[in-house]
Amino acid sequence: MYYSITFNEQAPYYEHLIRGEKLYSFLNLCFSESDVFTLSSYSEEEGTCTLLYNDLKKYKIATIETLKWFGYDYTHVPAEELRVIMHENVYPTRTELIPIIINRITEIFFDRGLTPVPYDRLQNVEDICFFKEGKMIMGSISHECMLFMDSDVFSLDVLSQYGRWKYENTFFPEIPEIKSLII
């Protein structure tokens, strides 16, 4: 089962933010429980985290090109209409990467312009996911302000410091098995 935190239109936006020290602590938690993480993109030249991709380039383990990933499924789109191929950049969860990520992003979801950060530094992390031994333990759909955390790995008590979580078993985007894709 998974815990989820989602953007609630009725609640103030700031209640959903995972930023600053909370973001650093949250990434530390995810890094400590995983062995690789992914960032989604349509290409490395485009997208919302180009500067972050460049900063992480020397650490990249692999790039997976796929039509189906966590929260996305383009496998049913006719070939003549297909314009999207997901690129999943895979990185090791080495703690020295956390400051690199923190230097470029302000929150785990898409920044809504609430942070006074110079434009040349501001980036949005795109759909960061964490994996342990090939199994996804945390997945995000950044533009939808959705996070899913594996309840076998993360306790609700620990997660409560990062936002309003609920136990979810009704909607969950398909979980990719990364092991078969890169190993």
VEXDREN-2710 file (C-alpha; in Angstrom, 1 decimal):
% VEXDREN-2710
k/r/px/py/pz
1/MET/0.0/0.0/0.0
2/TYR/1.0/3.6/-0.4
3/TYR/0.5/6.9/1.4
4/SER/-0.3/9.9/-0.7
5/ILE/-0.2/13.6/-0.4
6/THR/-2.1/15.6/-3.0
7/PHE/-2.9/19.2/-3.7
8/ASN/-6.3/20.1/-2.2
9/GLU/-7.9/23.0/-4.0
10/GLN/-9.8/24.0/-0.8
11/ALA/-6.6/24.2/1.3
12/PRO/-4.1/27.0/1.1
13/TYR/-1.3/26.2/-1.3
14/TYR/1.4/26.7/1.4
15/GLU/0.1/23.7/3.4
16/HIS/1.4/21.4/0.6
17/LEU/4.9/22.8/0.2
18/ILE/7.9/20.6/0.9
19/ARG/10.6/23.2/0.7
20/GLY/13.6/24.6/2.5
21/GLU/14.7/22.5/5.5
22/LYS/11.7/20.3/5.0
23/LEU/12.9/19.6/1.4
24/TYR/16.4/18.8/2.5
25/SER/15.1/16.5/5.2
26/PHE/12.7/14.8/2.9
27/LEU/15.3/14.2/0.2
28/ASN/17.7/12.8/2.9
29/LEU/14.9/10.4/4.0
30/CYS/14.3/9.2/0.4
31/PHE/18.0/8.9/-0.3
32/SER/18.6/6.9/2.8
33/GLU/16.0/4.3/1.8
34/SER/16.8/4.0/-1.9
35/ASP/19.6/3.2/-4.3
36/VAL/18.6/5.1/-7.4
37/PHE/16.3/8.0/-8.3
38/THR/14.9/9.2/-11.6
39/LEU/13.9/12.6/-13.1
40/SER/11.5/12.7/-16.0
41/SER/12.0/14.7/-19.2
42/TYR/10.9/14.8/-22.8
43/SER/14.5/15.7/-23.8
44/GLU/17.6/16.9/-22.0
45/GLU/17.6/20.1/-24.0
46/GLU/14.1/21.1/-23.1
47/GLY/12.0/21.0/-19.9
48/THR/11.9/22.6/-16.6
49/CYS/15.0/21.2/-15.0
50/THR/17.7/21.6/-17.8
51/LEU/20.2/23.3/-15.4
52/LEU/19.7/20.5/-12.9
53/TYR/20.3/17.9/-15.6
54/ASN/23.5/19.6/-16.5
55/ASP/24.6/19.7/-12.8
56/LEU/23.9/16.0/-12.4
57/LYS/25.2/14.9/-15.8
58/LYS/28.4/13.3/-14.6
59/TYR/26.4/11.2/-12.1
60/LYS/23.9/9.8/-14.6
61/ILE/23.8/6.0/-14.7
62/ALA/21.4/5.6/-17.6
63/THR/18.6/7.1/-19.6
64/ILE/15.5/5.1/-20.1
65/GLU/13.3/5.9/-23.2
66/THR/9.8/4.7/-22.7
67/LEU/6.2/5.3/-23.6
68/LYS/5.0/4.3/-20.1
69/TRP/6.2/5.5/-16.7
70/PHE/4.8/6.3/-13.3
71/GLY/1.7/8.4/-13.9
72/TYR/2.0/8.4/-17.7
73/ASP/0.9/6.0/-20.4
74/TYR/1.4/6.8/-24.1
75/THR/1.3/3.2/-25.3
76/HIS/-2.3/3.5/-26.6
77/VAL/-1.5/6.6/-28.7
78/PRO/-1.5/5.8/-32.5
79/ALA/2.1/6.0/-33.9
80/GLU/1.2/8.8/-36.3
81/GLU/0.0/11.0/-33.4
82/LEU/2.8/10.0/-31.0
83/ARG/4.9/13.1/-30.1
84/VAL/6.0/12.1/-26.6
85/ILE/8.7/9.7/-25.5
86/MET/9.6/9.9/-21.9
87/HIS/13.2/10.1/-20.9
88/GLU/13.9/8.9/-17.5
89/ASN/17.3/9.9/-16.3
90/VAL/18.6/7.5/-13.6
91/TYR/21.0/8.6/-10.9
92/PRO/22.5/7.0/-7.8
93/THR/21.3/8.2/-4.4
94/ARG/24.6/9.5/-3.2
95/THR/24.1/12.1/-0.4
96/GLU/26.5/14.6/-2.1
97/LEU/23.8/15.0/-4.8
98/ILE/21.3/16.5/-2.3
99/PRO/22.9/20.0/-2.2
100/ILE/23.1/20.0/-6.0
101/ILE/19.4/19.3/-6.2
102/ILE/18.6/21.9/-3.4
103/ASN/20.7/24.5/-5.3
104/ARG/18.3/24.3/-8.3
105/ILE/14.8/23.6/-6.9
106/THR/12.7/25.2/-4.3
107/GLU/10.2/22.5/-3.6
108/ILE/9.2/18.9/-4.5
109/PHE/6.3/20.1/-6.6
110/PHE/6.3/22.7/-9.4
111/ASP/7.1/26.1/-7.9
112/ARG/4.1/28.4/-8.3
113/GLY/6.2/31.6/-8.3
114/LEU/6.0/32.0/-4.5
115/THR/9.7/31.9/-4.0
116/PRO/11.9/35.0/-4.8
117/VAL/14.6/33.0/-6.5
118/PRO/16.7/34.4/-9.4
119/TYR/15.3/33.0/-12.7
120/ASP/18.7/31.5/-13.7
121/ARG/18.6/29.3/-10.6
122/LEU/14.9/28.4/-10.4
123/GLN/14.1/24.9/-11.7
124/ASN/11.3/22.5/-11.2
125/VAL/12.0/18.9/-10.4
126/GLU/10.1/16.8/-12.8
127/ASP/8.5/13.7/-11.4
128/ILE/11.3/12.5/-9.1
129/CYS/11.0/8.8/-8.2
130/PHE/13.1/6.8/-5.8
131/PHE/13.8/3.0/-6.1
132/LYS/15.2/0.3/-3.9
133/GLU/16.4/-2.9/-5.5
134/GLY/14.3/-2.1/-8.6
135/LYS/11.0/-1.4/-6.7
136/MET/9.6/2.2/-6.6
137/ILE/9.3/3.4/-3.0
138/MET/8.4/7.0/-3.8
139/GLY/6.8/8.5/-6.9
140/SER/5.8/12.0/-7.7
141/ILE/3.7/13.7/-10.4
142/SER/5.1/17.2/-9.9
143/HIS/2.6/19.2/-12.0
144/GLU/-0.3/17.5/-10.3
145/CYS/1.2/18.1/-6.8
146/MET/1.0/14.4/-6.0
147/LEU/3.4/12.2/-4.0
148/PHE/3.1/8.5/-3.3
149/MET/5.2/6.8/-0.6
150/ASP/5.5/3.0/0.0
151/SER/3.9/2.3/3.4
152/ASP/6.2/-0.7/3.8
153/VAL/9.2/1.6/3.8
154/PHE/7.9/4.9/5.3
155/SER/5.9/5.2/8.5
156/LEU/3.0/7.6/8.6
157/ASP/4.5/9.1/11.8
158/VAL/7.7/10.0/10.0
159/LEU/5.9/11.3/6.9
160/SER/3.5/13.5/8.9
161/GLN/6.2/16.2/9.3
162/TYR/6.1/16.8/5.5
163/GLY/2.4/17.3/4.9
164/ARG/-1.1/15.9/5.2
165/TRP/-0.9/12.2/4.2
166/LYS/-3.6/9.7/3.7
167/TYR/-3.6/6.0/3.2
168/GLU/-4.5/5.4/-0.4
169/ASN/-5.4/2.2/-2.2
170/THR/-7.9/3.4/-4.8
171/PHE/-5.9/5.4/-7.3
172/PHE/-2.3/4.7/-7.9
173/PRO/-0.5/5.2/-11.2
174/GLU/1.2/2.1/-12.4
175/ILE/4.6/1.5/-10.7
176/PRO/7.5/0.9/-13.1
177/GLU/10.0/-1.9/-12.3
178/ILE/13.3/-0.1/-13.0
179/LYS/15.4/-3.2/-12.4
180/SER/14.4/-4.8/-15.7
181/LEU/15.0/-1.6/-17.6
182/ILE/18.5/-0.8/-16.5
183/ILE/20.1/-4.0/-15.1
END
